[in-house]
Amino acid sequence: MSQVASEDVIHIGSGRYAHFRRDRRFAQVQVTFTAPKGVDPNPGRELTNQFKELGWTWRSKEPGQPWIYQLDKSSPDDLTARGDSRDALHEQFLIIIEEYRQKHGMPPTIGWQRLVDSGTNNRNDDRRCRLGSTVAAPESSRCEDKMPPSQKRETRAGRPELEMLDAFASVGAQRFDLTLTDAGGEKVGFRCNRALDHLRPALSELLQEASERKHNVIVRPRTSGVTLIQLDDVSEDMATKLRPASFLVLRTSPGNYQSWIAVADGDANFAKRLRKGAGADLTASGATRVSGSLNFKDKYAPAFPRVDTVHVSLGLVMTQAEVEALGVGAPPEKVVPAAIHLSRHRPGARGWPSYRRCLESAPKREGGRSDRSRADYTFCLLAIDWGWGIDEAAARLMQESPKAQENGEDYALRTARNAAAALEKRSTRQR
C-alpha cells in the first residue's frame, strides 16, 4: 500500500485536475488526473506525451492510471540524491502543467510565471529546481519591536520584503535561491538562482500565498566578490553590538536576532570565527526567512511571530580588520593539518580545474541529469591534487557549484575533506 507524503493539485480545465504525489513507501513520484463523475479525467496525449518523452512510465492497470517515476537512491557519496530527484521531477510537472494551462487560455498559477526567466537555457535550468505548494492555513500574530529601529533604516512603505531585498542588492546580491518549508521544517518548494528583477515583483504575492498555506518563505542571496556572513540566533545584546558592522539585522522570533555582515576580504575561516565569537549558529546555511513573513514553526503555534527588519545600512561593506575591531570574533584556531601526500600532476600550478568539465564527465542519472555530487567531489579531488588546500578547494567549490551554494559551506568543506582523504589513501597505496 502506498504512503502519500505530499500532494500538489492543479486545475487544468474542464473540471480536470492534475495531481503530483510523492509516495514514500515506494520511493517514487506519481502524476494522476481526476475529474468529476461523468467527465473523462484523461487530458489526452497533448499533455501525457510530454511525461512519456521525459521517461515517465504509465501504469494503465493500476488504480488512477498514474504516471510513475522512480526517485534516485541516496548514498554516502550523495546524501541528497533522493530529494534532488524529487525536486527536479516536481519541476517537470509544474512546467508541463503551466504550459498546458497557458495554451488553453488559463492564467498562470500564483507566483509561478513571474519567477520563470525568459530564454531556453534558463528554462532548462529551472527543471532542476522547483516551486510547489501543498498544505492549508491560518491566522498569525505580530511580535513587539523591542530593539530600537536603526536611524539609517529606509522603509518601503509597508513592504519589508522589498526593503530586505534592497539591503542584499546594495552589497552585491543580484540572484537568490528561494525555498518554501512547512511548519515541521520539511521543504515543500524550491527555486534556484532567481534574478532580483524577477523575484522582486513576485515576492509579495508569494508571501500572501505562503501565509495562507502556512509555509515559510526563505531566500539565500548569491554574491561574487563580497563574502556575506550570516550570524543567526544571536541575542539582542549581541545584535546591538554587531549593528555598526551589519548592513541588515532581522528579528526572526522573540529574543532571536540575525545579523548580516558583508566583508570585502572575508573567507570561510573568518566567517566561522565570527560566528563562534558572536555565539551564533555555527551551522547557519546562509539562507534567511523573508522579512514580513511569518515564522511557521510548530513550537510557536498558534501565535506565529513575524520576521521583522530592525536595522538596515545600505551598501555597508566591511573589512576583516574593521569587523575584528568590534571584539566579537573568536581567535584563530591553531590547527596542525594532517599530512596529505599528493601526486601533484601539475606542480606549482595555481589554476583551477574546469567545473563545467567535471559536471559533463559526471555519471548520468535517470533522465540524463549529471550527478552533481560526483562533479563536486571530482572538482575538489583535482583541485587538491593540483596543490590547493582543503579550505581553498571548498571556498572555490562554493563559487562554482550550485549544489554547494544550495547546501552551504559545511557541505563544500565535507566534500573537499573527503576528496583529500581519498588522495591520501591513493598515495599510501602507491608508496
KOLGU-225336 format. One line per field, with one value per residue (C-alpha): x, y, z. Coordinates in Angstrom, 3 decimals, padded with zeros to 6 digits. Layout:
N
east c(X;...)
north c(Y;...)
up c(Z;...)
//
This chain:
431
east c(000.000;001.377;002.193;001.495;003.795;002.696;000.399;000.150;-003.142;-003.624;-006.777;-006.231;-009.673;-012.972;-013.205;-009.993;-007.182;-003.529;-002.103;001.593;002.144;005.257;004.999;007.338;006.945;007.921;010.346;008.615;006.515;003.208;001.152;-002.556;-005.569;-009.026;-012.375;-015.970;-018.316;-019.294;-016.086;-013.203;-010.147;-007.713;-006.461;-005.226;-001.877;-001.202;-000.362;000.532;003.016;005.243;005.609;006.300;009.055;010.732;010.894;007.823;006.079;002.316;000.731;-002.523;-003.687;-003.173;-005.894;-005.929;-003.652;-000.690;002.424;005.360;008.959;011.301;013.382;017.169;018.729;020.758;024.205;027.180;028.602;025.329;023.193;020.607;020.092;016.520;015.433;017.171;015.427;012.067;012.593;013.566;010.558;008.175;009.681;008.986;005.377;004.915;006.434;004.351;001.118;001.841;002.449;-000.769;-002.769;-001.392;-002.051;-005.698;-006.159;-005.875;-003.949;-000.632;-000.716;000.106;003.675;004.831;005.105;006.804;009.625;010.411;013.317;012.888;015.187;015.695;018.834;017.298;014.170;016.160;017.988;014.602;013.854;016.416;014.627;011.044;008.421;005.461;002.927;000.575;-000.940;-003.605;-003.609;-004.364;-004.012;-000.972;000.244;002.925;005.602;006.575;009.620;011.885;015.128;015.024;014.983;018.111;018.360;019.710;016.739;014.863;011.390;009.482;006.059;004.966;006.918;009.588;010.301;011.415;013.441;015.278;015.975;017.271;019.666;021.091;021.264;023.190;026.101;026.137;023.427;021.593;020.382;018.625;017.604;014.030;012.807;009.431;009.170;006.276;005.934;007.756;010.786;010.079;010.999;007.897;009.230;012.496;013.624;017.287;019.190;016.306;017.244;016.440;014.301;012.163;011.906;011.009;007.604;006.513;007.526;004.526;002.083;004.188;004.187;000.424;000.024;002.605;000.740;-002.478;-000.744;001.287;004.616;007.899;009.487;013.293;015.874;019.592;021.412;024.204;027.115;030.522;033.489;031.952;031.526;028.132;028.305;025.065;025.081;021.920;020.218;022.168;020.860;019.504;022.622;024.908;022.829;023.190;026.953;027.183;024.996;027.885;029.161;025.769;024.051;020.934;019.548;016.387;014.383;013.226;011.356;011.031;014.538;016.266;018.114;020.042;022.836;024.228;027.730;029.326;033.106;035.242;038.160;036.237;036.578;035.134;037.607;036.817;033.071;033.491;035.466;032.914;030.010;031.820;032.711;029.190;027.583;025.744;024.551;027.688;025.628;023.789;023.488;023.302;019.550;017.132;013.417;011.984;011.222;007.488;006.775;005.537;007.874;005.901;007.365;005.290;006.681;005.231;001.698;-000.781;000.818;003.411;005.796;006.505;010.043;010.928;013.703;015.156;018.200;019.336;022.537;022.531;025.848;027.817;030.808;033.451;036.975;038.078;040.073;037.065;034.848;037.511;037.762;034.313;035.888;033.363;035.407;036.950;040.768;042.176;042.353;045.764;045.282;048.055;046.936;047.235;049.951;048.471;050.743;049.662;050.707;050.791;050.365;050.786;053.450;053.273;050.159;047.719;044.933;041.652;040.017;037.062;033.887;031.943;034.047;033.652;029.890;029.900;032.043;029.968;027.824;024.333;021.230;017.845;016.555;020.069;020.938;024.578;025.392;026.184;027.623;030.092;031.027;031.665;033.782;035.820;036.395;037.767;039.843;041.539;041.960;043.675;045.776;046.919;048.194;045.280;044.424;041.222;039.754;040.707;039.067;035.905;035.743;036.173;033.510;031.088;031.672;031.411;028.756;025.014;024.609;027.307;025.594;022.318;023.685;026.113;029.729;029.576;028.722;031.573;034.108;032.946;033.279;036.797;037.849;036.508;038.452;041.638;041.176;040.807;044.014;045.815;044.646;045.710;049.125;049.537;048.781;051.336;054.148)
north c(000.000;003.407;006.141;009.572;012.056;015.177;016.177;019.151;019.601;021.976;022.595;022.029;022.958;021.187;020.058;018.037;018.186;017.124;015.584;015.275;012.829;011.626;008.004;007.487;003.721;003.000;005.962;007.310;010.195;009.857;012.072;011.274;013.034;013.242;014.719;014.879;011.985;011.921;013.652;011.648;012.514;011.737;015.105;013.467;012.840;016.547;016.524;012.930;012.528;015.085;012.844;009.885;011.777;012.592;008.936;008.597;005.184;004.858;002.228;001.762;-001.175;000.461;002.486;006.027;005.003;007.005;008.122;006.910;007.998;006.264;008.533;008.288;006.496;008.477;007.177;008.120;009.960;011.757;012.140;014.364;012.377;011.342;014.841;016.355;013.980;014.639;018.388;018.014;015.814;018.197;020.948;018.966;018.517;022.233;023.322;020.850;021.781;025.503;025.339;023.353;025.896;028.819;027.087;026.624;030.218;029.696;032.169;031.128;029.689;032.223;033.468;030.909;032.754;035.784;033.631;031.911;033.564;034.021;032.082;028.390;027.961;029.451;027.393;024.192;025.177;025.622;021.944;021.131;023.270;023.698;025.867;023.872;024.062;021.758;022.354;024.625;027.521;030.105;033.368;034.682;037.393;040.051;040.316;043.603;045.529;045.594;046.502;050.203;050.704;051.970;055.626;054.518;052.324;053.250;051.754;050.726;051.987;048.768;046.465;044.946;042.136;044.698;046.602;043.383;042.665;046.221;045.626;042.487;044.145;047.064;044.759;042.907;040.220;040.107;036.494;034.416;030.839;030.611;027.838;027.080;024.895;023.782;024.240;020.960;022.126;019.913;021.505;021.844;024.147;025.325;027.628;028.224;031.238;033.692;037.095;040.019;041.681;038.540;037.905;041.462;041.779;038.246;038.183;039.989;037.583;034.602;035.815;036.094;032.583;031.200;032.747;031.101;027.752;028.042;027.960;029.653;031.779;031.591;033.167;032.588;035.593;034.993;037.388;037.459;039.394;040.016;037.462;037.578;036.328;035.316;035.440;033.576;033.123;035.856;037.685;041.214;042.487;040.840;042.134;045.639;045.189;043.972;046.744;049.099;046.359;044.995;046.039;044.141;042.948;040.854;039.639;036.147;035.362;036.914;037.303;035.847;038.075;037.603;039.949;040.092;041.423;041.951;041.553;042.578;040.330;037.634;033.880;030.721;030.708;034.283;033.591;030.600;032.626;035.412;033.018;031.364;034.636;036.042;032.892;032.449;029.210;027.549;025.549;028.512;027.879;031.444;031.263;033.518;033.977;036.890;039.988;040.477;036.754;034.588;032.184;028.971;026.546;024.049;025.301;028.790;027.684;029.229;032.681;032.531;035.516;037.780;038.280;041.971;044.195;046.239;047.736;048.494;050.214;050.133;049.416;048.810;046.599;045.989;044.606;041.842;044.342;046.632;043.786;042.414;045.876;045.233;042.498;039.804;037.341;034.234;033.993;031.927;028.245;026.633;023.609;021.281;019.988;016.305;015.408;014.762;013.229;014.439;013.201;016.819;016.184;019.917;021.013;024.695;025.255;027.814;027.316;025.612;022.598;023.274;022.722;022.532;019.587;017.889;018.219;016.977;013.963;013.027;009.877;010.433;009.646;008.679;011.448;012.348;014.645;014.752;013.624;016.983;015.484;013.432;016.533;018.461;015.632;015.357;019.109;019.084;015.979;017.650;020.984;019.438;017.187;020.310;021.802;023.776;023.377;021.830;025.161;026.771;023.978;024.234;028.006;027.680;024.964;027.409;029.758;027.106;024.645;025.433;022.413;023.706;027.104;025.341;023.179;025.644;025.800;022.647;020.589;022.151;021.578;017.991;017.291;018.745;016.736;013.519;014.232;014.897;011.666;009.730;011.256;010.314;006.699;006.600;007.989;005.467;002.579;003.860;004.088)
up c(000.000;-000.960;001.568;000.051;001.819;-000.077;-002.915;-005.249;-007.140;-010.104;-012.148;-015.890;-017.199;-017.989;-014.370;-014.617;-012.068;-012.274;-009.092;-008.204;-005.343;-003.551;-002.456;000.490;000.673;-002.933;-003.238;-006.330;-007.556;-009.371;-011.641;-011.916;-013.426;-011.863;-012.847;-011.554;-012.274;-015.911;-017.130;-018.591;-016.450;-019.296;-020.663;-023.878;-025.497;-025.905;-022.201;-021.341;-024.198;-022.513;-019.479;-021.750;-023.585;-020.264;-019.234;-017.023;-017.038;-017.436;-015.174;-017.064;-014.934;-011.543;-009.770;-011.134;-014.040;-012.676;-014.482;-012.352;-011.972;-009.532;-007.288;-007.219;-004.278;-001.777;-000.893;001.311;-001.721;-002.433;000.660;-001.039;-004.261;-003.459;-002.512;-005.541;-007.939;-006.279;-006.722;-010.382;-011.142;-009.418;-011.531;-014.685;-013.579;-012.922;-016.226;-018.254;-016.483;-016.669;-020.420;-020.879;-018.841;-020.838;-024.160;-023.145;-022.019;-018.265;-016.090;-014.524;-011.035;-008.318;-008.366;-010.925;-014.224;-012.715;-011.402;-014.706;-016.517;-020.243;-022.532;-023.228;-021.138;-018.015;-018.576;-018.724;-015.559;-013.907;-014.461;-011.796;-009.218;-008.108;-006.527;-005.280;-002.502;-000.693;002.725;004.215;006.645;009.267;011.088;012.923;015.234;015.225;017.924;019.591;018.343;021.382;019.623;018.635;014.856;013.148;012.199;008.794;008.065;004.894;004.854;001.747;002.797;004.440;002.106;004.409;001.925;-000.680;001.903;002.694;-000.994;-001.366;001.521;-000.088;-003.503;-002.034;-001.147;-004.444;-004.297;-007.619;-007.580;-004.930;-004.205;-002.952;-000.634;000.922;004.043;006.192;009.952;010.528;008.550;005.520;002.207;000.028;-002.676;-004.185;-006.982;-007.620;-008.891;-009.281;-010.671;-008.374;-011.055;-011.321;-007.606;-006.575;-008.305;-007.376;-003.727;-002.256;-003.885;-002.829;000.776;000.745;-000.641;001.811;004.726;003.593;003.208;006.419;004.598;005.445;002.714;002.733;000.420;000.002;-001.529;-004.018;-004.420;-006.071;-004.749;-001.311;001.460;003.177;006.753;008.423;012.220;013.123;016.502;018.276;021.322;021.244;023.050;020.510;017.596;019.041;019.368;015.764;014.385;013.331;011.003;009.862;006.665;007.808;011.142;011.389;014.349;013.360;016.609;020.075;021.509;018.443;016.005;012.786;011.718;008.201;007.566;004.143;004.198;001.228;002.184;004.046;003.746;005.293;008.194;009.153;008.940;011.246;013.805;013.734;014.271;017.131;018.822;018.435;019.820;016.517;014.968;013.567;011.072;009.525;005.792;004.506;003.889;005.745;006.280;004.361;006.374;006.770;006.511;009.361;011.158;010.888;013.397;015.292;018.605;018.007;017.144;017.096;017.642;014.863;015.097;012.158;010.856;011.219;009.905;012.770;011.058;007.503;006.407;002.616;000.910;004.115;003.254;005.916;006.034;008.381;010.410;010.838;011.995;014.350;015.931;017.426;019.556;018.712;016.673;018.158;017.882;015.006;015.786;015.802;013.618;012.582;009.200;008.543;006.083;002.682;000.096;-003.296;-006.688;-007.929;-011.612;-012.084;-009.591;-008.778;-010.871;-009.478;-011.975;-011.185;-012.785;-015.079;-013.103;-016.355;-017.497;-014.117;-014.495;-018.091;-017.130;-014.082;-014.223;-015.582;-013.580;-014.901;-017.099;-018.294;-015.384;-014.314;-010.776;-009.190;-006.017;-008.057;-010.071;-006.843;-005.465;-008.682;-008.757;-005.204;-005.918;-008.878;-007.120;-004.101;-006.321;-008.162;-004.919;-003.469;000.211;001.553;002.660;-000.650;-002.629;-000.509;-000.970;-004.726;-004.853;-003.210;-006.160;-008.877;-007.732;-007.489;-005.214;-002.835;-002.773;-002.073;000.771;002.333;003.455;005.583;002.506;000.496;003.275;003.805;000.082;-000.003;003.051;001.535;-001.650;000.345;002.304;-000.971;-002.293;000.897;000.582;-003.037;-002.181;000.635;-001.718;-004.196;-001.617)
//
